[in-house]
Amino acid sequence: MSAEAKAQTARGPIERRPGLRSDYCIFRRGDGEFAVSTQSAREVLHTRSYTPVPQAPAELIGAFNLRGEVIPLVNLDRFLGVESRSPERHDAWLLFGGTDISFAAVVDLVVDIRHIPPWEIDRLTPAERERQALVRGRMTRNQQNIVVLDGERLVAAVVGEIAAAFRRQARAAAPLQLSSAAGEAHPTPGGSRGGEVSEGG
């Protein structure tokens, strides 16, 4: 069995060695390969049933239950700069986690989990980092270019974008609610209805 096949079938928690930040999960999405630290990528999951979230932004596909915890399922395609597509049964899900929140991301294939020495990563220049805030650098493996992601920034960007989208929806809905409420008549403390003038005794 090839290393790729073993990595794809061996779903489960990713071993994280305390204090070692140069262990990476390498995955494929679209026409690109990406690497992210195992400090951020915690577990490889089999696909399973999930529940779509009503009126959710495009990045939030749905949510599912994992060992009693509700986990958001997200689409990373826009953040990775690849063509977006819907989840498929043969995909893998990669569980990301920070200190406060976890989510699973749909990827095509988990290629490998391996140690990558820092000197193998070509760091971005400051100007490139300004344009590509989620990228730490690039490397080459088996003649394949790999984009090395900043896991902490990626998690923060995904969570921040989804939260911002919900806030925008809430603000857009607020004027409609206020307009509807303004058209209703409400009882006044004296017992008459708003908009009506009560007659004197």
Secondary structure, DSSP 4 states (H G I P E B T S, - for coil): --HHHHHHH--EEPP--TT---EEEEEEETTEEEEEETTTEEEEE-----BPPTT--TTEEEEEEETTEEEEEE--HHHHTS------TT-EEEEEE-SS-EEEEEESEEEEEEE--GGGSEEPPHHHHHH-TTEEEEEEETTEEEEEE-HHHHHHHHHHHHHHHHHHHHHHHHHHHHHHHHTS--B-TTSPBTT-PPPP-
